[in-house]
Amino acid sequence: MASRLAVSVSVVAPASSPSPAATVAPPRLALRRGLPPPTCRALRTALPPRSRGAAVVCQAQGGQDTAIQVPDVSKSTWQSLVVESELPVLIQFWASWCGPCKMIDPIVGKLSKEYEGKLKCYKLNTDENPDIATQLGIRSIPTMMIFKNGEKKDAVIGAVPESTLVTCIDKYVGGR
């Protein structure tokens, strides 16, 4: 069950020429992330009539409380955290510039909490660790791989729904 986020709304007048890119539409992004959409309404009284290029800016407050940080794994920690793990391991291969990686990040964080004690979850930045990504044949990110007893068992490619990851994980873990 998703909890509602507190949302602050402000109307911003354009600094120079109006730009369609200035408009922020977080409800669609929130839905993609599996969160309830924030309510964003423009405060029309704050702008002169027929004002063009104003943007509605919505900002979720307390977002750090809702996001679960997944620890990083790198070349130096790969052996101890993945290969020698007694539990199955889910690795999220990502990069900082990757939009779909950012979309699936909260889902992986949520699953790491839900499967705590049954599954270890880590993130591997493919830009910082290209050798591991190459060895494992990562051609597209985000890619989530499951390892059990140090061996690659399964992979899910792309920003998929939570249910797709759960189905994959449950094959190796046996439920939340």
PyRosetta script that sets phi, psi and omega in degrees:
from pyrosetta import init, pose_from_sequence

init()
pose = pose_from_sequence("MASRLAVSVSVVAPASSPSPAATVAPPRLALRRGLPPPTCRALRTALPPRSRGAAVVCQAQGGQDTAIQVPDVSKSTWQSLVVESELPVLIQFWASWCGPCKMIDPIVGKLSKEYEGKLKCYKLNTDENPDIATQLGIRSIPTMMIFKNGEKKDAVIGAVPESTLVTCIDKYVGGR")
pose.set_psi(1, 124.0)
pose.set_omega(1, -178.5)
pose.set_phi(2, -81.7)
pose.set_psi(2, 140.9)
pose.set_omega(2, 176.5)
pose.set_phi(3, -93.4)
pose.set_psi(3, 152.8)
pose.set_omega(3, -179.4)
pose.set_phi(4, -80.6)
pose.set_psi(4, 144.6)
pose.set_omega(4, 178.8)
pose.set_phi(5, -99.4)
pose.set_psi(5, 146.2)
pose.set_omega(5, 173.2)
pose.set_phi(6, -76.0)
pose.set_psi(6, 135.8)
pose.set_omega(6, -175.7)
pose.set_phi(7, -126.2)
pose.set_psi(7, 130.9)
pose.set_omega(7, 173.1)
pose.set_phi(8, -105.9)
pose.set_psi(8, 138.7)
pose.set_omega(8, -176.8)
pose.set_phi(9, -120.0)
pose.set_psi(9, 134.7)
pose.set_omega(9, 174.5)
pose.set_phi(10, -139.6)
pose.set_psi(10, 151.2)
pose.set_omega(10, 178.9)
pose.set_phi(11, -104.4)
pose.set_psi(11, 131.0)
pose.set_omega(11, -176.1)
pose.set_phi(12, -117.8)
pose.set_psi(12, 124.4)
pose.set_omega(12, 175.5)
pose.set_phi(13, -81.4)
pose.set_psi(13, 148.7)
pose.set_omega(13, -177.2)
pose.set_phi(14, -68.1)
pose.set_psi(14, 145.8)
pose.set_omega(14, 178.9)
pose.set_phi(15, -76.0)
pose.set_psi(15, -37.3)
pose.set_omega(15, 179.0)
pose.set_phi(16, -134.1)
pose.set_psi(16, -116.1)
pose.set_omega(16, -178.8)
pose.set_phi(17, -81.6)
pose.set_psi(17, 147.3)
pose.set_omega(17, -179.9)
pose.set_phi(18, -65.1)
pose.set_psi(18, 142.4)
pose.set_omega(18, -179.6)
pose.set_phi(19, -133.2)
pose.set_psi(19, 130.8)
pose.set_omega(19, 177.4)
pose.set_phi(20, -61.1)
pose.set_psi(20, -25.8)
pose.set_omega(20, -179.4)
pose.set_phi(21, -72.3)
pose.set_psi(21, -13.6)
pose.set_omega(21, -178.5)
pose.set_phi(22, -74.2)
pose.set_psi(22, -18.8)
pose.set_omega(22, -178.6)
pose.set_phi(23, -80.5)
pose.set_psi(23, 129.4)
pose.set_omega(23, 179.8)
pose.set_phi(24, -104.5)
pose.set_psi(24, 131.7)
pose.set_omega(24, -179.0)
pose.set_phi(25, -123.1)
pose.set_psi(25, 72.4)
pose.set_omega(25, -175.9)
pose.set_phi(26, -68.5)
pose.set_psi(26, -21.6)
pose.set_omega(26, -179.8)
pose.set_phi(27, -57.5)
pose.set_psi(27, -40.0)
pose.set_omega(27, 178.2)
pose.set_phi(28, -65.3)
pose.set_psi(28, -42.5)
pose.set_omega(28, 179.4)
pose.set_phi(29, -63.2)
pose.set_psi(29, -40.8)
pose.set_omega(29, 179.7)
pose.set_phi(30, -62.5)
pose.set_psi(30, -40.7)
pose.set_omega(30, 179.5)
pose.set_phi(31, -65.2)
pose.set_psi(31, -39.4)
pose.set_omega(31, 177.7)
pose.set_phi(32, -63.5)
pose.set_psi(32, -31.1)
pose.set_omega(32, -179.2)
pose.set_phi(33, -86.8)
pose.set_psi(33, 0.6)
pose.set_omega(33, 179.0)
pose.set_phi(34, 80.7)
pose.set_psi(34, 15.0)
pose.set_omega(34, 179.5)
pose.set_phi(35, -100.1)
pose.set_psi(35, 154.8)
pose.set_omega(35, 174.8)
pose.set_phi(36, -67.0)
pose.set_psi(36, 142.5)
pose.set_omega(36, -177.9)
pose.set_phi(37, -68.9)
pose.set_psi(37, 136.5)
pose.set_omega(37, 175.7)
pose.set_phi(38, -72.8)
pose.set_psi(38, 154.5)
pose.set_omega(38, 176.8)
pose.set_phi(39, -90.8)
pose.set_psi(39, 121.2)
pose.set_omega(39, -178.6)
pose.set_phi(40, -124.9)
pose.set_psi(40, 118.6)
pose.set_omega(40, 178.1)
pose.set_phi(41, -130.2)
pose.set_psi(41, 137.4)
pose.set_omega(41, 178.3)
pose.set_phi(42, -75.8)
pose.set_psi(42, 141.2)
pose.set_omega(42, 176.3)
pose.set_phi(43, -91.0)
pose.set_psi(43, 87.7)
pose.set_omega(43, -172.0)
pose.set_phi(44, -61.3)
pose.set_psi(44, -25.3)
pose.set_omega(44, -179.2)
pose.set_phi(45, -69.1)
pose.set_psi(45, -19.5)
pose.set_omega(45, -178.1)
pose.set_phi(46, -79.0)
pose.set_psi(46, -14.3)
pose.set_omega(46, -177.7)
pose.set_phi(47, -114.8)
pose.set_psi(47, 148.0)
pose.set_omega(47, 175.0)
pose.set_phi(48, -65.7)
pose.set_psi(48, 153.0)
pose.set_omega(48, 179.2)
pose.set_phi(49, -59.1)
pose.set_psi(49, 147.5)
pose.set_omega(49, 179.0)
pose.set_phi(50, 61.0)
pose.set_psi(50, 25.8)
pose.set_omega(50, 176.0)
pose.set_phi(51, -72.2)
pose.set_psi(51, 133.8)
pose.set_omega(51, -179.2)
pose.set_phi(52, -109.2)
pose.set_psi(52, 148.7)
pose.set_omega(52, 173.0)
pose.set_phi(53, 82.0)
pose.set_psi(53, 8.8)
pose.set_omega(53, 176.5)
pose.set_phi(54, -72.8)
pose.set_psi(54, 149.5)
pose.set_omega(54, -178.7)
pose.set_phi(55, -123.5)
pose.set_psi(55, 143.2)
pose.set_omega(55, 172.7)
pose.set_phi(56, -92.7)
pose.set_psi(56, 122.4)
pose.set_omega(56, -178.6)
pose.set_phi(57, -111.9)
pose.set_psi(57, 120.2)
pose.set_omega(57, 179.0)
pose.set_phi(58, -110.7)
pose.set_psi(58, 136.8)
pose.set_omega(58, -178.1)
pose.set_phi(59, -134.0)
pose.set_psi(59, 120.0)
pose.set_omega(59, 177.1)
pose.set_phi(60, -74.2)
pose.set_psi(60, 132.1)
pose.set_omega(60, 178.8)
pose.set_phi(61, -100.5)
pose.set_psi(61, 141.8)
pose.set_omega(61, 179.3)
pose.set_phi(62, 78.0)
pose.set_psi(62, 19.9)
pose.set_omega(62, -178.8)
pose.set_phi(63, -60.1)
pose.set_psi(63, -29.8)
pose.set_omega(63, 179.7)
pose.set_phi(64, -67.0)
pose.set_psi(64, -28.4)
pose.set_omega(64, 178.8)
pose.set_phi(65, -71.6)
pose.set_psi(65, -28.1)
pose.set_omega(65, -175.4)
pose.set_phi(66, -90.4)
pose.set_psi(66, -24.3)
pose.set_omega(66, -178.5)
pose.set_phi(67, -89.8)
pose.set_psi(67, 133.2)
pose.set_omega(67, 178.1)
pose.set_phi(68, -101.0)
pose.set_psi(68, 123.2)
pose.set_omega(68, -178.8)
pose.set_phi(69, -78.7)
pose.set_psi(69, 127.3)
pose.set_omega(69, 177.0)
pose.set_phi(70, -94.7)
pose.set_psi(70, 129.0)
pose.set_omega(70, -177.9)
pose.set_phi(71, -66.1)
pose.set_psi(71, 154.8)
pose.set_omega(71, 179.5)
pose.set_phi(72, -86.4)
pose.set_psi(72, 152.0)
pose.set_omega(72, 170.1)
pose.set_phi(73, -125.2)
pose.set_psi(73, 147.4)
pose.set_omega(73, -178.8)
pose.set_phi(74, -138.8)
pose.set_psi(74, -177.8)
pose.set_omega(74, 179.5)
pose.set_phi(75, -57.8)
pose.set_psi(75, -39.8)
pose.set_omega(75, -177.2)
pose.set_phi(76, -72.7)
pose.set_psi(76, -24.2)
pose.set_omega(76, -178.6)
pose.set_phi(77, -108.0)
pose.set_psi(77, -2.2)
pose.set_omega(77, -175.6)
pose.set_phi(78, -56.7)
pose.set_psi(78, -48.3)
pose.set_omega(78, -177.2)
pose.set_phi(79, -59.2)
pose.set_psi(79, -50.1)
pose.set_omega(79, -175.0)
pose.set_phi(80, -74.2)
pose.set_psi(80, -36.8)
pose.set_omega(80, -175.2)
pose.set_phi(81, -86.9)
pose.set_psi(81, -31.4)
pose.set_omega(81, -175.2)
pose.set_phi(82, -108.1)
pose.set_psi(82, -57.6)
pose.set_omega(82, -174.2)
pose.set_phi(83, -65.7)
pose.set_psi(83, -41.1)
pose.set_omega(83, -175.8)
pose.set_phi(84, -94.2)
pose.set_psi(84, 7.0)
pose.set_omega(84, -178.7)
pose.set_phi(85, -69.9)
pose.set_psi(85, 136.1)
pose.set_omega(85, 176.8)
pose.set_phi(86, -78.8)
pose.set_psi(86, -23.2)
pose.set_omega(86, 178.2)
pose.set_phi(87, -98.1)
pose.set_psi(87, 157.1)
pose.set_omega(87, 170.5)
pose.set_phi(88, -60.2)
pose.set_psi(88, 152.0)
pose.set_omega(88, -176.2)
pose.set_phi(89, -126.6)
pose.set_psi(89, 133.0)
pose.set_omega(89, 172.9)
pose.set_phi(90, -106.2)
pose.set_psi(90, 122.9)
pose.set_omega(90, 178.1)
pose.set_phi(91, -111.1)
pose.set_psi(91, 128.7)
pose.set_omega(91, 174.0)
pose.set_phi(92, -100.7)
pose.set_psi(92, 114.3)
pose.set_omega(92, 176.3)
pose.set_phi(93, -88.0)
pose.set_psi(93, 125.8)
pose.set_omega(93, -171.4)
pose.set_phi(94, -149.6)
pose.set_psi(94, 174.6)
pose.set_omega(94, 172.2)
pose.set_phi(95, -147.1)
pose.set_psi(95, 152.7)
pose.set_omega(95, -175.4)
pose.set_phi(96, -64.7)
pose.set_psi(96, -26.8)
pose.set_omega(96, -177.8)
pose.set_phi(97, -87.2)
pose.set_psi(97, -4.0)
pose.set_omega(97, -172.2)
pose.set_phi(98, -88.4)
pose.set_psi(98, 111.1)
pose.set_omega(98, 178.7)
pose.set_phi(99, -61.2)
pose.set_psi(99, -49.7)
pose.set_omega(99, 178.4)
pose.set_phi(100, -60.7)
pose.set_psi(100, -29.4)
pose.set_omega(100, 176.8)
pose.set_phi(101, -63.4)
pose.set_psi(101, -40.0)
pose.set_omega(101, 179.2)
pose.set_phi(102, -68.7)
pose.set_psi(102, -30.3)
pose.set_omega(102, 179.3)
pose.set_phi(103, -70.3)
pose.set_psi(103, -37.4)
pose.set_omega(103, -176.1)
pose.set_phi(104, -88.6)
pose.set_psi(104, -14.2)
pose.set_omega(104, -178.1)
pose.set_phi(105, -54.1)
pose.set_psi(105, -47.6)
pose.set_omega(105, 179.5)
pose.set_phi(106, -65.6)
pose.set_psi(106, -28.2)
pose.set_omega(106, 178.5)
pose.set_phi(107, -69.1)
pose.set_psi(107, -44.4)
pose.set_omega(107, 178.1)
pose.set_phi(108, -63.3)
pose.set_psi(108, -40.2)
pose.set_omega(108, 177.0)
pose.set_phi(109, -61.0)
pose.set_psi(109, -44.3)
pose.set_omega(109, 179.0)
pose.set_phi(110, -63.1)
pose.set_psi(110, -43.9)
pose.set_omega(110, -179.9)
pose.set_phi(111, -66.6)
pose.set_psi(111, -33.6)
pose.set_omega(111, 177.9)
pose.set_phi(112, -62.4)
pose.set_psi(112, -36.0)
pose.set_omega(112, 177.7)
pose.set_phi(113, -72.3)
pose.set_psi(113, -44.4)
pose.set_omega(113, -177.4)
pose.set_phi(114, -67.3)
pose.set_psi(114, -32.1)
pose.set_omega(114, -179.1)
pose.set_phi(115, -100.6)
pose.set_psi(115, 18.7)
pose.set_omega(115, -178.8)
pose.set_phi(116, -56.3)
pose.set_psi(116, 130.5)
pose.set_omega(116, -178.2)
pose.set_phi(117, 90.0)
pose.set_psi(117, -13.5)
pose.set_omega(117, 178.9)
pose.set_phi(118, -116.7)
pose.set_psi(118, -22.1)
pose.set_omega(118, -174.8)
pose.set_phi(119, -150.0)
pose.set_psi(119, 137.3)
pose.set_omega(119, 173.6)
pose.set_phi(120, -99.6)
pose.set_psi(120, 138.2)
pose.set_omega(120, 178.5)
pose.set_phi(121, -121.7)
pose.set_psi(121, 134.8)
pose.set_omega(121, 178.2)
pose.set_phi(122, -139.7)
pose.set_psi(122, 161.6)
pose.set_omega(122, 175.5)
pose.set_phi(123, -117.0)
pose.set_psi(123, 140.6)
pose.set_omega(123, 176.1)
pose.set_phi(124, -124.9)
pose.set_psi(124, 118.4)
pose.set_omega(124, 179.0)
pose.set_phi(125, -77.6)
pose.set_psi(125, 114.5)
pose.set_omega(125, -175.5)
pose.set_phi(126, -69.7)
pose.set_psi(126, -24.4)
pose.set_omega(126, 176.7)
pose.set_phi(127, -71.6)
pose.set_psi(127, -34.1)
pose.set_omega(127, -178.4)
pose.set_phi(128, -88.7)
pose.set_psi(128, -18.8)
pose.set_omega(128, -178.0)
pose.set_phi(129, -133.2)
pose.set_psi(129, 60.5)
pose.set_omega(129, -175.6)
pose.set_phi(130, -66.4)
pose.set_psi(130, -26.7)
pose.set_omega(130, -178.4)
pose.set_phi(131, -65.5)
pose.set_psi(131, -42.6)
pose.set_omega(131, 178.8)
pose.set_phi(132, -66.8)
pose.set_psi(132, -44.3)
pose.set_omega(132, 179.3)
pose.set_phi(133, -59.7)
pose.set_psi(133, -40.4)
pose.set_omega(133, 179.3)
pose.set_phi(134, -67.6)
pose.set_psi(134, -44.2)
pose.set_omega(134, 179.3)
pose.set_phi(135, -58.8)
pose.set_psi(135, -36.0)
pose.set_omega(135, -177.3)
pose.set_phi(136, -91.5)
pose.set_psi(136, 0.8)
pose.set_omega(136, 176.5)
pose.set_phi(137, 73.6)
pose.set_psi(137, 30.5)
pose.set_omega(137, 178.4)
pose.set_phi(138, -72.3)
pose.set_psi(138, 118.1)
pose.set_omega(138, 179.8)
pose.set_phi(139, -116.0)
pose.set_psi(139, -13.9)
pose.set_omega(139, -177.5)
pose.set_phi(140, -144.9)
pose.set_psi(140, 142.2)
pose.set_omega(140, 175.5)
pose.set_phi(141, -124.5)
pose.set_psi(141, 149.3)
pose.set_omega(141, 1.7)
pose.set_phi(142, -75.6)
pose.set_psi(142, 143.7)
pose.set_omega(142, 170.5)
pose.set_phi(143, -127.2)
pose.set_psi(143, 132.0)
pose.set_omega(143, 175.2)
pose.set_phi(144, -111.0)
pose.set_psi(144, 126.8)
pose.set_omega(144, 179.2)
pose.set_phi(145, -119.8)
pose.set_psi(145, 143.3)
pose.set_omega(145, 176.2)
pose.set_phi(146, -108.3)
pose.set_psi(146, 130.3)
pose.set_omega(146, 177.1)
pose.set_phi(147, -117.0)
pose.set_psi(147, 139.0)
pose.set_omega(147, 175.8)
pose.set_phi(148, -136.9)
pose.set_psi(148, 130.2)
pose.set_omega(148, -176.2)
pose.set_phi(149, 54.9)
pose.set_psi(149, 36.8)
pose.set_omega(149, 177.1)
pose.set_phi(150, 78.3)
pose.set_psi(150, -0.5)
pose.set_omega(150, -178.3)
pose.set_phi(151, -108.7)
pose.set_psi(151, 141.9)
pose.set_omega(151, 175.4)
pose.set_phi(152, -68.3)
pose.set_psi(152, 126.0)
pose.set_omega(152, -178.4)
pose.set_phi(153, -108.4)
pose.set_psi(153, -39.2)
pose.set_omega(153, -174.0)
pose.set_phi(154, -157.3)
pose.set_psi(154, 161.1)
pose.set_omega(154, 177.8)
pose.set_phi(155, -144.4)
pose.set_psi(155, 144.5)
pose.set_omega(155, 174.8)
pose.set_phi(156, -126.1)
pose.set_psi(156, 126.9)
pose.set_omega(156, -176.0)
pose.set_phi(157, -110.5)
pose.set_psi(157, 132.4)
pose.set_omega(157, 175.4)
pose.set_phi(158, 101.9)
pose.set_psi(158, 171.1)
pose.set_omega(158, 178.5)
pose.set_phi(159, -82.9)
pose.set_psi(159, 86.2)
pose.set_omega(159, -174.9)
pose.set_phi(160, -94.2)
pose.set_psi(160, 162.7)
pose.set_omega(160, 175.8)
pose.set_phi(161, -65.5)
pose.set_psi(161, 157.1)
pose.set_omega(161, 179.3)
pose.set_phi(162, -54.8)
pose.set_psi(162, -39.9)
pose.set_omega(162, -177.5)
pose.set_phi(163, -60.6)
pose.set_psi(163, -33.3)
pose.set_omega(163, 178.4)
pose.set_phi(164, -66.5)
pose.set_psi(164, -43.4)
pose.set_omega(164, 177.7)
pose.set_phi(165, -66.4)
pose.set_psi(165, -40.5)
pose.set_omega(165, -179.8)
pose.set_phi(166, -61.3)
pose.set_psi(166, -44.4)
pose.set_omega(166, 179.1)
pose.set_phi(167, -59.2)
pose.set_psi(167, -43.3)
pose.set_omega(167, 179.4)
pose.set_phi(168, -66.3)
pose.set_psi(168, -46.7)
pose.set_omega(168, -179.2)
pose.set_phi(169, -62.8)
pose.set_psi(169, -43.4)
pose.set_omega(169, -176.0)
pose.set_phi(170, -61.2)
pose.set_psi(170, -24.0)
pose.set_omega(170, 176.9)
pose.set_phi(171, -63.9)
pose.set_psi(171, -27.6)
pose.set_omega(171, -174.2)
pose.set_phi(172, -112.9)
pose.set_psi(172, -14.6)
pose.set_omega(172, -176.4)
pose.set_phi(173, -112.4)
pose.set_psi(173, -39.9)
pose.set_omega(173, 178.5)
pose.set_phi(174, 93.7)
pose.set_psi(174, 36.1)
pose.set_omega(174, 173.8)
pose.set_phi(175, 97.3)
pose.set_psi(175, 160.6)
pose.set_omega(175, -177.1)
pose.set_phi(176, -80.6)
pose.dump_pdb("model.pdb")
